[in-house]
Amino acid sequence: MTYYVTTPIYYVNSTPHIGHAYTTIAADILVRHYRQRGEETFFLTGVDEHASKVARVAVEQGLSPMEFADSIVGAWQEVPRRVEATNDFFIRTTDAGHKAFVAEFLQRMYDAGDIYEDVYAGLYCVGCEAFKTEADLVDGKCPLHDTEPEWIEEKNWFFRLSSYQDRLLALYDERPDFVQPRFRYNEARSFIASGLQDFSVSRAGQPWGVPIPWDPEQVAYVWADALVNYLSALTYARPGEDLRERFWPSARHLIGKDIIRFHCVFWPAMLMSAGYDVPHQIFVHGYLLLDDRKISKSLGNVVDPLDLIDVYGPDPVRFWAARAVAFGQDGTVALEGLHERYERELANDLGNLLSRTTAMIDRFQGGEIGGVPRADSEVAELVSTLGDDVARHFDAYEITAALERIWEVIRGLNKHVETKAPWHLAKDGKVDELQATLYDLVDGLRIVATALAPYVPDTSRRILEALGENVDEIGWERVRYGLTTARAGIAPAQPLFPRIDAPAVTA
């Protein structure tokens, strides 16, 4: 089995914000989980450099578009590194391999008879890099960017999207899980059913982009270029290997809801035209909102994810991204919420559980774990369905619900400490019950550390190390009761999440 996950490729016209880190973190959580389940994975992220707005910013700074892209791409490459994402490749649309593939892809569409020349006259939002109708506007402005679109009139090459309406409807009817969540599927299908109009795949009068192979005076429209990255990367990410046959059938795109039309309508039609299968699935997530407005560079309410990591570290930021908003829905986030979850859930619920457990083993049993799994163990019952429940949530992209399920077990383990009161058992000389209780707490912690590895990988390793476990043994089959073996040398663990008097990180 293979599992191929992609993020959108991000525009490099400015620096990253927390919304970009959000999608990258979510993709990494998914791919780490499926690796635990033994699947061969590939994870792609990267940047879109051929947009009109990139060229405009470059001109403003007195640079060529390529010079500007080279100067800023490092900030984008830093995001996956700093959030500890395990991406297999970081694509730039200025890569020679990508540009060559885009030219070939467009030529295949042209040879299929799906490209024709016509004049485009209409409105264009540079912020969206998208053509707009009056119906798309609010008070004459793009509702996403609060700017008036520009009027463009030029001779372009067009894709016959309208001729793919029936095939797209058939695709949606045959594969009711093609787009997730379901309400996004309904949205995309309704758009198709309402009638499709052909769209321009080229731009005239600007040299920044991939030249149209049969008309080098024009370049590929940014979306006709960018969407192809999901396929092009597989042809050159590993030199000498073509990964399309292995990974493309399992491709899963994670996207924000603002680009649903491009991914759920334009992209499958383009793939059909060029003779490729459509991706396995597209998952559309909502916006992170600050003050009930989408986090956006153009709106000026950005949060630098690297600032948050400098204060809290990558694991708490990853945890907060997965925990703060139900993945797939819009949600309002407050930076104060990150600090609250750091203290209440990470430091208190999880960190204190490890500290108390290891300290009691050191104090009452000289650092040794004995005991054996018990069929009547309360902890065995507590974790009995955890592996299946979490896996089922992941299969539905419910990474927030999966994390809550794990946290139910963590809260249950904390309750178990209070109910069993090992300090009383030690005082009363109930050696067997004390040994069984501490065994169960260690085994429960081992299980949750394994289940949490996709979310907080460093924390997971530190918990397993403190328990004397092999940190490399995190296969999903280990999310079950009774696999802890006898051992010695367990010492009181260092705090997982030291107290932070964090300043408010400002947007």
C-alpha positions as CSV (number, residue, x, y, z in Angstrom):
1,M,0.0,0.0,0.0
2,T,1.1,3.5,-0.7
3,Y,0.0,6.9,0.7
4,Y,0.9,10.1,-1.2
5,V,-0.1,13.4,0.4
6,T,0.4,17.0,-0.9
7,T,-0.1,20.4,0.4
8,P,-0.9,23.3,-1.9
9,I,2.2,25.0,-3.2
10,Y,2.4,28.4,-1.6
11,Y,2.9,31.8,-3.4
12,V,6.3,33.3,-2.6
13,N,5.2,37.0,-3.0
14,S,5.6,37.4,0.7
15,T,6.8,35.4,3.8
16,P,4.9,32.4,5.3
17,H,2.2,32.7,7.9
18,I,0.6,30.3,10.4
19,G,-2.0,29.3,7.8
20,H,0.7,27.8,5.6
21,A,2.3,26.0,8.6
22,Y,-1.2,24.7,9.5
23,T,-1.6,22.7,6.2
24,T,2.0,21.5,6.3
25,I,1.6,20.2,9.9
26,A,-1.7,18.5,9.1
27,A,-0.1,16.8,6.1
28,D,2.8,15.7,8.2
29,I,0.6,14.3,10.9
30,L,-1.3,12.2,8.3
31,V,1.8,10.9,6.6
32,R,3.6,10.0,9.9
33,H,0.5,8.0,11.0
34,Y,0.3,6.0,7.8
35,R,4.0,5.2,8.0
36,Q,3.2,3.8,11.4
37,R,0.7,1.6,9.7
38,G,3.4,0.2,7.4
39,E,2.4,2.1,4.2
40,E,5.0,3.4,1.8
41,T,4.5,7.2,1.9
42,F,5.5,10.2,-0.1
43,F,4.9,13.8,1.1
44,L,5.2,16.8,-1.2
45,T,5.1,20.5,-0.4
46,G,6.7,23.5,-2.1
47,V,6.1,26.9,-3.6
48,D,4.5,28.5,-6.6
49,E,6.8,31.1,-8.1
50,H,5.2,31.9,-11.5
51,A,2.3,34.1,-10.3
52,S,1.7,37.6,-11.6
53,K,1.9,39.0,-8.0
54,V,5.4,37.5,-7.6
55,A,6.5,39.3,-10.7
56,R,5.0,42.6,-9.5
57,V,6.6,42.4,-6.1
58,A,9.9,41.7,-7.8
59,V,9.6,44.8,-10.0
60,E,8.7,46.9,-6.9
61,Q,12.0,45.7,-5.3
62,G,14.1,46.3,-8.4
63,L,14.7,42.6,-9.0
64,S,14.0,40.1,-11.7
65,P,11.3,37.6,-10.7
66,M,13.9,34.8,-10.5
67,E,16.2,36.9,-8.3
68,F,13.2,37.7,-6.0
69,A,12.1,34.1,-5.8
70,D,15.6,33.0,-5.0
71,S,15.9,35.6,-2.2
72,I,12.7,34.5,-0.5
73,V,12.4,30.8,-1.0
74,G,14.6,30.1,1.9
75,A,12.0,31.4,4.3
76,W,9.5,28.9,2.8
77,Q,11.9,26.0,2.9
78,E,12.4,26.8,6.6
79,V,8.7,26.2,7.5
80,P,8.7,22.4,7.0
81,R,12.1,22.1,8.7
82,R,11.1,24.1,11.7
83,V,7.7,22.3,12.2
84,E,9.6,19.0,11.8
85,A,7.7,18.0,8.7
86,T,9.1,14.9,7.0
87,N,8.4,15.9,3.5
88,D,10.1,13.9,0.8
89,F,10.5,16.7,-1.6
90,F,10.1,20.5,-1.8
91,I,9.1,21.6,-5.2
92,R,9.7,25.0,-6.9
93,T,7.7,25.7,-10.0
94,T,10.9,27.2,-11.4
95,D,12.6,23.7,-11.3
96,A,13.7,22.7,-14.7
97,G,12.0,19.3,-14.2
98,H,8.7,20.9,-13.4
99,K,8.8,23.3,-16.3
100,A,9.6,20.6,-18.8
101,F,6.7,18.4,-17.5
102,V,4.2,21.3,-17.6
103,A,5.1,22.0,-21.3
104,E,4.6,18.3,-22.1
105,F,1.4,18.2,-20.1
106,L,-0.1,21.2,-21.9
107,Q,1.0,19.8,-25.2
108,R,-0.9,16.6,-24.5
109,M,-4.0,18.7,-23.8
110,Y,-3.4,20.6,-27.1
111,D,-2.9,17.3,-29.0
112,A,-6.2,16.0,-27.5
113,G,-8.0,18.9,-29.3
114,D,-9.0,20.5,-26.0
115,I,-7.1,23.8,-26.5
116,Y,-8.2,26.7,-28.7
117,E,-7.3,30.3,-29.2
118,D,-9.7,33.1,-28.4
119,V,-9.8,36.6,-26.8
120,Y,-10.3,37.0,-23.1
121,A,-11.9,40.1,-21.8
122,G,-12.9,40.4,-18.2
123,L,-11.9,40.9,-14.6
124,Y,-8.8,39.4,-13.0
125,C,-7.9,39.4,-9.3
126,V,-4.1,39.3,-8.9
127,G,-4.5,38.3,-5.2
128,C,-6.4,35.2,-6.2
129,E,-4.6,34.8,-9.5
130,A,-8.1,34.1,-10.8
131,F,-10.5,35.5,-13.4
132,K,-13.7,36.9,-11.8
133,T,-17.3,37.6,-12.8
134,E,-19.4,40.4,-11.3
135,A,-21.3,37.7,-9.3
136,D,-18.0,36.8,-7.6
137,L,-17.5,40.3,-6.2
138,V,-18.9,42.1,-3.2
139,D,-19.4,45.9,-3.8
140,G,-17.1,45.5,-6.8
141,K,-14.3,44.0,-4.8
142,C,-12.9,40.5,-4.3
143,P,-14.3,39.4,-1.0
144,L,-11.1,37.5,-0.1
145,H,-8.7,40.4,-0.7
146,D,-10.9,43.5,-0.5
147,T,-9.4,44.8,-3.7
148,E,-11.0,45.7,-7.1
149,P,-10.1,43.3,-9.9
150,E,-8.3,44.6,-13.0
151,W,-9.8,44.6,-16.4
152,I,-7.8,42.4,-18.8
153,E,-8.3,42.0,-22.5
154,E,-5.9,39.7,-24.4
155,K,-5.6,36.9,-26.9
156,N,-5.2,33.6,-24.9
157,W,-5.3,29.9,-25.3
158,F,-8.4,28.3,-23.7
159,F,-9.1,24.9,-22.3
160,R,-12.5,23.3,-23.3
161,L,-13.6,22.8,-19.7
162,S,-17.2,22.9,-20.8
163,S,-16.8,19.7,-22.7
164,Y,-15.9,17.9,-19.5
165,Q,-19.0,18.6,-17.5
166,D,-20.6,15.2,-18.1
167,R,-17.4,13.3,-17.4
168,L,-16.9,15.3,-14.2
169,L,-20.4,14.7,-13.0
170,A,-19.9,11.0,-13.7
171,L,-16.7,11.0,-11.7
172,Y,-18.5,12.6,-8.7
173,D,-21.4,10.1,-9.0
174,E,-19.1,7.1,-9.2
175,R,-16.9,8.2,-6.4
176,P,-18.9,9.9,-3.7
177,D,-15.8,10.1,-1.5
178,F,-13.7,11.9,-4.1
179,V,-13.9,15.2,-2.3
180,Q,-14.0,15.4,1.5
181,P,-15.7,16.5,3.8
182,R,-19.1,15.7,2.2
183,F,-20.4,19.3,2.2
184,R,-17.3,20.3,0.1
185,Y,-18.1,17.5,-2.3
186,N,-21.7,18.9,-2.6
187,E,-20.3,22.4,-3.2
188,A,-17.9,21.2,-6.0
189,R,-20.5,19.0,-7.7
190,S,-23.1,21.8,-7.6
191,F,-20.6,24.1,-9.3
192,I,-20.1,21.5,-12.0
193,A,-23.8,20.9,-12.4
194,S,-24.5,24.6,-12.8
195,G,-22.6,24.7,-16.0
196,L,-18.9,25.0,-16.8
197,Q,-17.2,27.7,-18.9
198,D,-13.9,27.3,-20.7
199,F,-10.9,29.0,-19.1
200,S,-7.7,30.5,-20.2
201,V,-4.5,28.4,-19.8
202,S,-2.2,31.1,-21.0
203,R,-1.2,34.7,-20.4
204,A,0.1,37.1,-23.0
205,G,2.5,40.0,-22.6
206,Q,4.5,38.7,-19.6
207,P,7.6,36.6,-19.8
208,W,7.4,35.2,-16.3
209,G,6.2,31.6,-16.5
210,V,6.4,28.4,-18.5
211,P,6.3,29.1,-22.2
212,I,3.4,27.6,-24.1
213,P,5.1,24.9,-26.3
214,W,3.2,25.7,-29.5
215,D,3.2,29.5,-28.9
216,P,6.4,30.6,-26.9
217,E,5.2,34.2,-27.0
218,Q,2.7,33.3,-24.2
219,V,3.3,31.6,-20.9
220,A,1.1,29.2,-18.9
221,Y,-1.5,30.7,-16.7
222,V,-0.3,30.2,-13.2
223,W,-3.0,27.6,-12.2
224,A,-2.4,25.6,-15.4
225,D,1.3,25.5,-14.3
226,A,0.9,25.1,-10.5
227,L,-1.7,22.3,-10.4
228,V,0.6,20.1,-12.5
229,N,3.2,20.1,-9.7
230,Y,1.5,17.2,-7.9
231,L,2.3,15.0,-10.9
232,S,5.5,16.6,-12.1
233,A,7.3,16.2,-8.8
234,L,7.0,12.4,-9.0
235,T,9.0,12.4,-12.3
236,Y,12.1,14.0,-10.9
237,A,12.0,14.2,-7.0
238,R,14.3,11.1,-6.9
239,P,16.9,11.4,-9.7
240,G,16.6,8.5,-12.1
241,E,13.3,7.3,-10.8
242,D,9.7,7.9,-12.1
243,L,7.4,7.5,-9.1
244,R,4.1,8.1,-10.9
245,E,3.1,4.5,-11.2
246,R,3.9,3.8,-7.6
247,F,2.4,6.9,-5.9
248,W,-0.1,8.7,-8.2
249,P,-2.9,6.2,-7.7
250,S,-2.9,7.0,-3.9
251,A,-2.5,10.8,-4.3
252,R,-4.4,12.8,-1.7
253,H,-4.4,16.6,-2.0
254,L,-4.9,18.8,1.1
255,I,-6.2,22.2,0.1
256,G,-7.9,25.3,1.6
257,K,-11.5,26.0,0.7
258,D,-10.5,29.1,-1.3
259,I,-9.0,27.0,-4.1
260,I,-11.7,24.3,-4.3
261,R,-12.7,25.2,-7.8
262,F,-9.2,24.9,-9.2
263,H,-8.6,21.5,-7.5
264,C,-12.0,19.9,-7.6
265,V,-13.1,21.0,-11.1
266,F,-10.3,22.4,-13.3
267,W,-7.6,19.9,-12.2
268,P,-9.5,16.6,-12.7
269,A,-10.6,17.8,-16.1
270,M,-7.1,18.8,-17.1
271,L,-5.9,15.3,-16.0
272,M,-8.6,13.6,-18.1
273,S,-7.6,15.8,-21.1
274,A,-3.9,14.9,-20.7
275,G,-4.7,11.2,-20.4
276,Y,-4.0,10.7,-16.6
277,D,-6.1,9.3,-13.8
278,V,-7.5,11.8,-11.3
279,P,-6.1,11.8,-7.8
280,H,-7.5,9.4,-5.2
281,Q,-9.0,12.1,-3.0
282,I,-9.1,15.8,-2.3
283,F,-9.6,17.0,1.3
284,V,-10.7,20.6,1.7
285,H,-10.0,22.2,5.1
286,G,-11.4,25.5,6.4
287,Y,-9.7,28.7,7.4
288,L,-7.9,29.6,10.5
289,L,-9.4,32.8,11.6
290,L,-8.0,35.6,13.7
291,D,-10.6,38.0,14.9
292,D,-13.0,36.1,12.7
293,R,-11.1,37.1,9.5
294,K,-9.1,34.7,7.4
295,I,-5.4,34.8,8.2
296,S,-4.1,36.5,5.1
297,K,-1.0,38.4,4.0
298,S,-3.1,40.9,2.0
299,L,-5.3,41.6,5.1
300,G,-2.2,42.1,7.3
301,N,-3.3,39.8,10.1
302,V,-0.5,37.2,9.7
303,V,1.2,35.3,12.4
304,D,4.8,34.2,11.7
305,P,4.9,30.4,12.6
306,L,8.6,30.7,13.3
307,D,7.9,33.2,16.0
308,L,5.6,30.8,17.7
309,I,8.1,28.0,17.4
310,D,10.8,30.2,18.9
311,V,8.6,30.6,22.0
312,Y,7.1,27.2,22.4
313,G,9.0,24.8,20.2
314,P,7.7,22.7,17.3
315,D,5.7,20.1,19.2
316,P,3.4,22.5,21.1
317,V,2.7,24.4,17.8
318,R,1.9,21.1,16.0
319,F,-0.3,20.0,18.9
320,W,-2.2,23.4,18.9
321,A,-2.6,23.3,15.1
322,A,-4.3,19.9,15.3
323,R,-6.2,20.6,18.5
324,A,-7.5,24.2,18.2
325,V,-9.9,23.8,15.3
326,A,-11.7,20.7,14.1
327,F,-9.8,19.8,10.9
328,G,-11.9,20.5,7.9
329,Q,-13.9,23.3,9.5
330,D,-13.4,27.1,9.8
331,G,-12.3,28.0,13.3
332,T,-11.3,31.1,15.2
333,V,-8.0,30.8,16.9
334,A,-6.5,33.0,19.7
335,L,-2.8,32.9,20.4
336,E,-3.7,32.8,24.1
337,G,-5.2,29.4,23.4
338,L,-1.8,28.0,22.5
339,H,-0.4,29.1,25.8
340,E,-3.5,27.7,27.7
341,R,-3.2,24.3,25.9
342,Y,0.5,24.2,26.6
343,E,0.0,24.6,30.3
344,R,-3.3,22.7,30.8
345,E,-3.0,19.8,28.4
346,L,0.6,19.3,27.5
347,A,2.3,20.3,30.8
348,N,-0.4,19.1,33.2
349,D,-2.2,16.3,31.6
350,L,0.7,14.6,29.8
351,G,3.8,16.0,31.3
352,N,2.8,15.5,34.9
353,L,1.5,12.0,34.2
354,L,5.0,11.0,33.0
355,S,6.7,12.8,35.9
356,R,4.5,11.3,38.5
357,T,4.7,7.8,37.1
358,T,8.5,7.7,36.7
359,A,9.1,9.3,40.1
360,M,6.9,6.7,41.8
361,I,8.7,3.8,40.0
362,D,12.0,5.3,41.2
363,R,10.8,5.9,44.7
364,F,8.7,2.8,45.4
365,Q,10.4,0.1,43.2
366,G,14.0,1.3,42.8
367,G,13.5,2.2,39.2
368,E,12.3,-1.3,38.2
369,I,9.2,-2.3,36.3
370,G,7.8,-5.8,37.0
371,G,4.4,-7.2,36.8
372,V,2.5,-8.7,33.9
373,P,-0.5,-7.7,31.8
374,R,-3.8,-8.5,33.5
375,A,-7.0,-9.4,31.7
376,D,-9.0,-7.5,34.3
377,S,-6.9,-4.3,34.1
378,E,-8.8,-1.0,34.0
379,V,-6.1,0.3,31.7
380,A,-6.5,-2.6,29.3
381,E,-10.2,-1.7,29.0
382,L,-9.3,2.0,28.7
383,V,-7.0,1.4,25.7
384,S,-8.8,-1.6,24.2
385,T,-10.3,0.2,21.1
386,L,-7.8,3.1,20.9
387,G,-5.8,1.8,17.9
388,D,-8.9,1.0,15.8
389,D,-10.7,4.3,16.8
390,V,-7.7,6.5,16.0
391,A,-7.0,4.7,12.7
392,R,-10.7,5.1,11.7
393,H,-10.5,8.8,12.4
394,F,-7.3,9.2,10.3
395,D,-8.9,7.4,7.4
396,A,-11.6,10.1,7.5
397,Y,-9.0,12.9,7.8
398,E,-10.3,13.6,11.3
399,I,-7.0,14.4,12.9
400,T,-8.6,16.6,15.6
401,A,-11.0,13.9,16.6
402,A,-8.2,11.3,16.6
403,L,-6.2,13.5,19.0
404,E,-9.2,14.0,21.3
405,R,-9.6,10.2,21.4
406,I,-6.0,9.8,22.5
407,W,-6.5,12.6,25.1
408,E,-9.5,10.6,26.5
409,V,-7.0,7.9,27.4
410,I,-4.5,10.4,28.9
411,R,-7.3,11.8,31.1
412,G,-8.2,8.2,32.0
413,L,-4.7,7.4,33.0
414,N,-4.6,10.5,35.2
415,K,-7.8,9.4,36.9
416,H,-6.3,5.9,37.3
417,V,-3.4,7.5,39.3
418,E,-5.9,9.2,41.6
419,T,-8.1,6.2,42.0
420,K,-5.4,3.7,42.7
421,A,-3.2,6.1,44.8
422,P,0.1,4.2,44.5
423,W,1.5,6.1,47.4
424,H,-1.1,4.5,49.7
425,L,-0.5,1.1,48.2
426,A,3.2,1.5,49.0
427,K,2.5,2.8,52.5
428,D,0.1,-0.2,53.2
429,G,2.6,-2.7,51.8
430,K,0.3,-3.9,49.0
431,V,3.3,-4.8,46.8
432,D,1.5,-6.8,44.1
433,E,-1.2,-4.2,43.6
434,L,1.4,-1.4,43.5
435,Q,3.5,-3.3,41.0
436,A,0.4,-4.0,38.8
437,T,-0.7,-0.3,39.0
438,L,2.7,1.1,38.0
439,Y,3.0,-1.5,35.2
440,D,-0.4,-0.4,33.8
441,L,0.6,3.3,34.0
442,V,3.9,2.6,32.1
443,D,2.1,0.5,29.5
444,G,-0.6,3.2,29.1
445,L,2.0,5.9,28.7
446,R,3.9,3.7,26.1
447,I,0.6,3.3,24.2
448,V,-0.3,7.0,24.1
449,A,3.3,8.0,23.3
450,T,3.1,5.7,20.2
451,A,-0.3,7.0,19.2
452,L,0.9,10.6,19.7
453,A,4.1,10.2,17.6
454,P,2.5,11.8,14.4
455,Y,1.5,14.9,16.4
456,V,4.4,15.5,18.8
457,P,7.3,13.4,17.5
458,D,10.0,14.7,19.8
459,T,7.7,14.5,22.9
460,S,6.8,10.9,21.9
461,R,10.5,10.0,21.7
462,R,11.2,11.6,25.1
463,I,8.4,9.7,26.8
464,L,9.5,6.3,25.3
465,E,13.1,7.1,26.4
466,A,12.0,7.9,29.9
467,L,10.2,4.5,30.1
468,G,13.2,2.6,28.8
469,E,11.4,1.8,25.5
470,N,13.0,1.5,22.0
471,V,12.1,4.8,20.5
472,D,12.2,3.4,17.0
473,E,9.4,0.8,17.8
474,I,6.4,2.9,17.0
475,G,4.5,0.7,14.6
476,W,0.8,0.9,14.9
477,E,0.6,-2.7,16.1
478,R,2.1,-1.5,19.3
479,V,-1.0,0.6,20.2
480,R,-2.3,-2.2,22.4
481,Y,-2.2,-3.3,26.0
482,G,0.4,-5.5,27.6
483,L,3.6,-5.1,25.4
484,T,5.7,-3.5,28.2
485,T,8.4,-5.9,29.5
486,A,10.2,-5.9,32.8
487,R,13.2,-3.5,33.0
488,A,15.3,-1.5,35.4
489,G,16.9,1.9,35.4
490,I,13.8,4.1,35.2
491,A,14.6,7.5,36.7
492,P,12.3,10.5,37.4
493,A,11.8,12.1,34.0
494,Q,12.7,15.7,33.3
495,P,9.7,18.0,32.7
496,L,8.4,17.5,29.2
497,F,7.0,21.1,29.0
498,P,8.8,23.5,31.3
499,R,6.9,26.5,32.5
500,I,6.9,29.4,30.0
501,D,6.1,32.9,30.9
502,A,5.2,33.5,27.3
503,P,4.7,37.0,26.0
504,A,1.7,37.4,23.8
505,V,3.0,36.6,20.3
506,T,1.6,39.5,18.2
507,A,0.3,39.3,14.7
